[in-house]
């Protein structure tokens, strides 16, 4: 959904680099799902390069179709459950963890349903203006889109970590902006959103990753009050 294959390559490399940095600052096992998001987003952008090349006839059709499938499988079948589960995993407040659990459950159900739609297909992508438009299949409806925004944006607003709350606010604004741009027939800003998201996650892990004498080592799932 970025502007060009070159833009996807540049954004994918940068976001992947941020993802590697985020993983370097993990101190507890429960932080790995969150830390993995930037690296996965970087790989996601690089997969899209092959979708662009497929539209231009630069790669075989089966490679292009596989790239479309992988792109949609991650966006629709992984992110809806990964994001709320990652926020749930790092939440230290038991009460807020109870609030977050419904998002994880709904996200898992949504991801399963959307993955089923992608699998049964047919999936496709085409260039519209200066961005790629994806069609996950005839089973995808506006209700799924609304639930997608719900489970990928709202959990961060419930977090006790102020950086996650700021992340949630930025996420809501970005999703609304992208939706408006798409509705207006303009270019998508998915690559920019992925970059901002990755930087915010890496910054959160850098700050929480500063060692103290009371910190449990990596591999410990103890909750820090």
C-alpha positions in Angstrom: 0.0 0.0 0.0 3.0 2.3 -0.1 3.8 4.6 -2.9 6.2 2.4 -4.9 8.4 -0.7 -4.6 11.3 1.5 -3.9 9.4 3.2 -1.1 8.5 -0.2 0.3 12.1 -1.3 0.2 13.4 1.8 1.9 10.6 1.7 4.6 11.0 -2.1 5.0 14.8 -1.8 5.6 14.4 1.1 8.1 11.5 -0.5 10.0 13.3 -3.9 10.1 16.4 -2.1 11.6 14.1 -0.5 14.2 12.7 -4.0 14.9 16.1 -5.4 15.5 16.9 -2.6 17.9 13.6 -3.2 19.7 14.4 -6.9 20.2 17.8 -5.9 21.6 16.1 -4.1 24.5 13.9 -7.0 25.6 14.5 -7.9 29.2 11.6 -10.2 29.9 10.0 -13.0 27.9 6.6 -11.3 28.0 8.0 -8.3 26.0 8.9 -10.4 23.0 5.4 -10.3 21.3 5.5 -6.5 21.4 9.2 -6.3 20.4 8.5 -8.6 17.4 5.9 -6.3 15.9 8.4 -3.8 14.2 10.4 -6.5 12.7 7.3 -8.2 11.4 6.1 -4.9 9.9 9.4 -4.5 8.2 9.2 -7.9 6.6 5.6 -7.2 5.7 6.7 -4.1 3.7 9.4 -6.1 2.0 6.8 -8.8 1.0 4.8 -6.0 -0.7 7.7 -5.3 -3.0 7.0 -8.6 -4.8 3.3 -7.5 -5.2 4.5 -4.4 -6.9 6.9 -6.3 -9.1 4.1 -8.8 -9.9 1.9 -6.0 -11.1 4.8 -4.8 -13.3 5.4 -8.3 -14.7 8.9 -8.5 -13.2 8.3 -11.7 -11.2 6.3 -14.9 -12.1 2.6 -14.8 -11.4 2.8 -17.5 -8.7 5.4 -15.4 -6.8 3.2 -12.3 -7.0 0.1 -14.2 -5.9 2.1 -15.7 -3.0 3.2 -12.3 -1.9 -0.4 -11.0 -2.0 -1.5 -14.0 0.1 1.3 -13.5 2.6 0.7 -9.7 2.9 -3.0 -10.3 3.6 -2.4 -13.3 5.9 -0.2 -11.2 8.2 -2.3 -8.0 8.0 -5.6 -9.8 8.6 -4.7 -13.1 10.3 -1.9 -12.1 12.6 -2.1 -8.4 13.6 -5.6 -8.5 15.0 -4.5 -11.0 17.7 -0.8 -10.1 18.0 -1.4 -6.5 19.0 -3.9 -7.0 21.9 -2.0 -10.1 23.1 1.3 -8.1 23.1 -0.3 -5.3 25.1 -1.9 -7.8 27.5 1.4 -9.6 28.0 3.2 -6.4 29.3 0.3 -5.1 31.4 1.3 -5.3 35.2 -2.1 -4.3 36.6 -4.4 -7.3 37.1 -7.6 -5.3 36.8 -6.5 -3.8 33.5 -5.4 -7.3 32.3 -9.0 -8.3 32.8 -10.2 -5.4 30.8 -7.7 -6.3 28.0 -8.7 -10.0 27.8 -11.9 -9.4 25.8 -9.8 -7.6 23.1 -7.5 -10.7 23.0 -10.4 -13.0 22.6 -12.2 -10.9 20.0 -8.9 -10.4 18.2 -8.2 -14.1 18.1 -11.7 -14.8 16.7 -11.5 -12.0 14.2 -8.0 -13.2 13.0 -9.3 -16.8 12.6 -12.3 -15.5 10.6 -10.3 -13.2 8.4 -7.6 -15.9 7.8 -10.4 -18.2 6.6 -11.6 -15.6 4.2 -8.0 -15.1 2.9 -7.5 -18.9 2.5 -10.8 -19.4 0.6 -10.2 -16.3 -1.4 -9.8 -15.5 -4.1 -7.3 -12.7 -3.0 -6.0 -10.1 -5.4 -4.2 -6.8 -5.6 -4.1 -4.0 -8.2 -2.5 -0.6 -8.5 -4.9 2.3 -7.9 -3.3 5.7 -8.5 0.0 5.5 -6.6 -0.8 2.7 -4.2 -1.9 -0.9 -4.1 -5.4 -1.9 -3.3 -6.0 -5.4 -1.9 -9.1 -7.5 -2.1 -9.1 -10.3 0.5 -12.2 -12.0 -0.9 -16.0 -11.6 -1.1 -16.5 -12.5 2.6 -14.8 -9.4 3.9 -17.3 -6.7 5.1 -17.3 -3.4 6.8 -18.1 -5.0 10.2 -14.7 -6.8 10.0 -13.0 -3.5 9.4 -14.7 -1.9 12.4 -13.7 -4.8 14.6 -10.1 -4.6 13.2 -9.8 -1.0 14.3 -11.3 -1.9 17.7 -8.8 -4.7 18.6 -5.7 -3.0 17.1 -6.2 0.5 18.5 -8.2 0.4 21.8 -6.1 -2.0 23.9 -3.2 0.5 24.0 -5.5 3.1 25.5 -6.3 0.7 28.4 -2.6 0.2 29.2 -1.0 1.6 32.4 2.2 2.3 30.4 1.9 6.0 29.3 4.0 5.3 26.2 1.5 2.7 25.1 -1.4 5.2 25.7 0.4 7.7 23.5 1.0 5.0 21.0 -2.8 4.2 21.0 -3.7 7.9 20.4 -1.3 8.1 17.5 -2.6 4.8 16.2 -6.2 6.0 16.2 -5.2 9.2 14.4 -3.2 7.3 11.8 -5.9 4.7 11.1 -8.5 7.5 10.7 -6.2 9.4 8.4 -5.4 6.4 6.3 -9.1 5.5 6.0 -9.9 9.1 5.0 -7.1 9.1 2.4 -8.2 5.9 0.9 -11.8 7.1 0.8 -10.6 10.2 -1.0 -8.8 8.1 -3.6 -5.3 9.3 -2.4 -2.2 7.3 -1.5 -2.1 5.1 1.5 0.4 5.9 4.3 0.8 2.3 5.5 4.6 2.5 5.3 4.7 5.7 7.3 2.3 4.3 9.9 4.5 1.2 10.2 7.6 3.3 10.7 6.0 5.5 13.4 4.5 2.4 15.1 7.9 0.7 15.2 9.7 3.7 16.5 7.2 4.2 19.3 7.5 0.5 20.3 11.3 0.6 20.2 11.3 3.8 22.3 9.0 2.1 24.9 11.3 -0.9 25.1 14.4 1.3 25.4 12.9 3.2 28.3 11.5 0.2 30.1 14.7 -1.7 29.3 16.9 0.5 31.4 18.3 -2.0 34.0 17.6 -1.6 37.7 18.7 -3.7 40.7 15.1 -5.0 41.0 14.6 -6.1 37.4 14.1 -9.8 36.7 16.3 -11.3 34.0 15.2 -12.3 30.5 13.2 -15.5 30.8 11.4 -14.4 33.9 7.7 -13.7 33.6 7.3 -12.1 37.0 5.0 -9.1 37.0 6.5 -5.8 38.0 4.1 -3.8 40.1 
